[in-house]
Amino acid sequence: MSPSKPKTRGKSGVRKAATSAVEPNNLESVVGPEVYRVWVDMLSRLGKDGRTHRLAVVVASMLQHAALLASEPSRRRRGRVAVAGHALLNALQEPEPGGENDELAEAVVRLFEDARVPHTRTNRRGDEYSLVDASIDEFIRWSDMPWE
């Protein structure tokens, strides 16, 4: 028996791993399967040839919607914790464009992979860049208006 995975006895008396209240790290666990399917479809249609600065805003708006859902008190009271939801809320509380947002990045990478859209690109100079990072930066800077 592994010390990191507590075991419990099920009805049959057979030992099984204790279930956790933590959901997988994906945006579907925050927004639900129907909304997530629409997002995957949108991204798959727009993403292959879409301009990075436009796709980043589209994905950032998806993240804003997911953050609103994750922050609803009724969702938090149910006792189920979505890793992606925590990552979204943490990124908003400690906004750091280009900073450490590994859990959120993992969920956004999964969105791009589900849509079968490459999340890295190469610019004209041959430098590789990330649509995931650009999307998270747009999400974090959502309310910024530097012209004000």
C-alpha positions as CSV (number, residue, x, y, z in Angstrom):
1,M,0.0,0.0,0.0
2,S,1.4,3.4,-1.1
3,P,1.6,6.0,1.7
4,S,0.5,8.7,-0.8
5,K,-2.7,6.9,-1.8
6,P,-4.9,6.0,1.2
7,K,-6.9,2.8,0.8
8,T,-10.4,2.1,2.0
9,R,-12.6,-0.9,2.0
10,G,-15.5,-1.0,-0.4
11,K,-18.8,-2.8,0.1
12,S,-17.2,-6.0,-1.2
13,G,-14.4,-5.8,1.4
14,V,-11.8,-5.3,-1.3
15,R,-9.3,-2.5,-0.7
16,K,-9.7,0.3,-3.2
17,A,-8.1,3.7,-3.5
18,A,-9.9,6.5,-1.6
19,T,-11.7,8.9,-4.0
20,S,-10.6,12.5,-4.0
21,A,-12.8,15.5,-4.3
22,V,-10.4,17.0,-6.9
23,E,-11.5,16.9,-10.5
24,P,-9.1,16.6,-13.4
25,N,-7.2,19.6,-14.6
26,N,-9.2,20.6,-17.6
27,L,-11.6,23.3,-18.5
28,E,-14.4,20.9,-19.1
29,S,-14.5,20.2,-15.3
30,V,-15.3,23.9,-14.8
31,V,-17.7,24.7,-17.7
32,G,-19.3,21.4,-18.3
33,P,-19.2,19.0,-21.3
34,E,-21.6,20.9,-23.5
35,V,-19.9,24.3,-23.3
36,Y,-16.5,22.6,-23.6
37,R,-17.5,20.8,-26.8
38,V,-18.6,24.1,-28.3
39,W,-15.2,25.7,-27.4
40,V,-13.3,22.7,-28.9
41,D,-15.4,23.0,-32.1
42,M,-14.9,26.8,-32.2
43,L,-11.1,26.5,-31.7
44,S,-10.8,23.7,-34.2
45,R,-12.5,25.8,-36.9
46,L,-10.8,29.1,-36.1
47,G,-7.5,28.0,-34.8
48,K,-5.6,26.4,-37.6
49,D,-5.3,29.5,-39.7
50,G,-6.3,32.1,-37.1
51,R,-4.1,35.0,-36.2
52,T,-2.4,34.6,-32.8
53,H,-3.5,38.0,-31.4
54,R,-7.1,37.2,-32.2
55,L,-7.0,33.6,-31.1
56,A,-5.5,34.6,-27.8
57,V,-8.4,36.9,-27.1
58,V,-10.9,34.2,-28.0
59,V,-9.3,31.7,-25.6
60,A,-8.9,34.5,-23.0
61,S,-12.7,35.1,-23.2
62,M,-13.3,31.4,-22.6
63,L,-11.0,31.6,-19.6
64,Q,-12.9,34.6,-18.3
65,H,-16.2,32.7,-18.6
66,A,-14.7,29.7,-16.8
67,A,-13.3,31.9,-14.1
68,L,-16.8,33.4,-13.5
69,L,-18.2,30.0,-13.2
70,A,-15.4,28.8,-10.9
71,S,-16.0,31.8,-8.6
72,E,-19.7,31.1,-8.1
73,P,-20.3,30.4,-4.4
74,S,-22.7,27.6,-5.1
75,R,-20.1,25.7,-7.0
76,R,-17.5,26.0,-4.2
77,R,-20.1,24.9,-1.6
78,R,-20.7,21.6,-3.4
79,G,-17.3,20.4,-2.2
80,R,-15.9,19.5,-5.7
81,V,-12.8,21.3,-6.6
82,A,-11.8,21.7,-10.2
83,V,-8.0,22.1,-10.5
84,A,-8.5,24.3,-13.5
85,G,-11.0,26.4,-11.6
86,H,-8.4,27.0,-8.8
87,A,-5.8,27.8,-11.4
88,L,-8.0,30.4,-13.0
89,L,-8.8,32.1,-9.8
90,N,-5.2,32.0,-8.6
91,A,-4.1,33.7,-11.9
92,L,-6.6,36.5,-11.3
93,Q,-5.6,37.0,-7.7
94,E,-1.9,37.1,-8.5
95,P,-1.8,38.5,-12.1
96,E,1.6,37.9,-13.6
97,P,1.6,38.0,-17.4
98,G,4.4,35.6,-18.5
99,G,4.5,34.3,-14.9
100,E,4.1,30.8,-13.4
101,N,0.7,29.5,-14.3
102,D,1.6,25.9,-14.9
103,E,-1.8,24.3,-13.9
104,L,-3.7,26.8,-16.0
105,A,-1.3,26.3,-18.9
106,E,-1.9,22.6,-18.7
107,A,-5.6,23.0,-19.0
108,V,-5.3,25.4,-21.9
109,V,-2.8,23.0,-23.7
110,R,-5.5,20.3,-23.3
111,L,-8.1,22.6,-24.9
112,F,-5.8,23.1,-27.9
113,E,-5.0,19.4,-28.1
114,D,-8.7,18.5,-28.0
115,A,-9.3,20.9,-30.8
116,R,-6.3,19.5,-32.7
117,V,-4.8,22.9,-33.1
118,P,-1.0,23.3,-32.5
119,H,-0.4,25.5,-29.5
120,T,3.1,26.6,-30.6
121,R,3.9,28.6,-33.7
122,T,7.0,30.0,-35.4
123,N,7.2,33.7,-36.4
124,R,8.9,35.0,-39.5
125,R,12.3,35.2,-37.8
126,G,12.1,31.5,-36.9
127,D,11.4,32.1,-33.2
128,E,8.9,29.7,-31.6
129,Y,6.1,31.1,-29.4
130,S,3.1,29.8,-27.5
131,L,-0.5,30.4,-28.1
132,V,-1.1,29.1,-24.6
133,D,1.1,31.8,-23.1
134,A,-0.5,34.5,-25.3
135,S,-4.0,33.4,-24.2
136,I,-3.1,33.4,-20.5
137,D,-1.5,36.8,-20.8
138,E,-4.7,38.2,-22.4
139,F,-6.8,36.5,-19.7
140,I,-4.7,38.0,-16.9
141,R,-4.7,41.5,-18.6
142,W,-8.4,41.3,-19.5
143,S,-9.3,44.5,-17.6
144,D,-6.1,46.4,-18.4
145,M,-6.6,49.6,-20.4
146,P,-3.2,51.2,-20.8
147,W,-4.7,54.2,-22.6
148,E,-6.5,55.3,-19.5
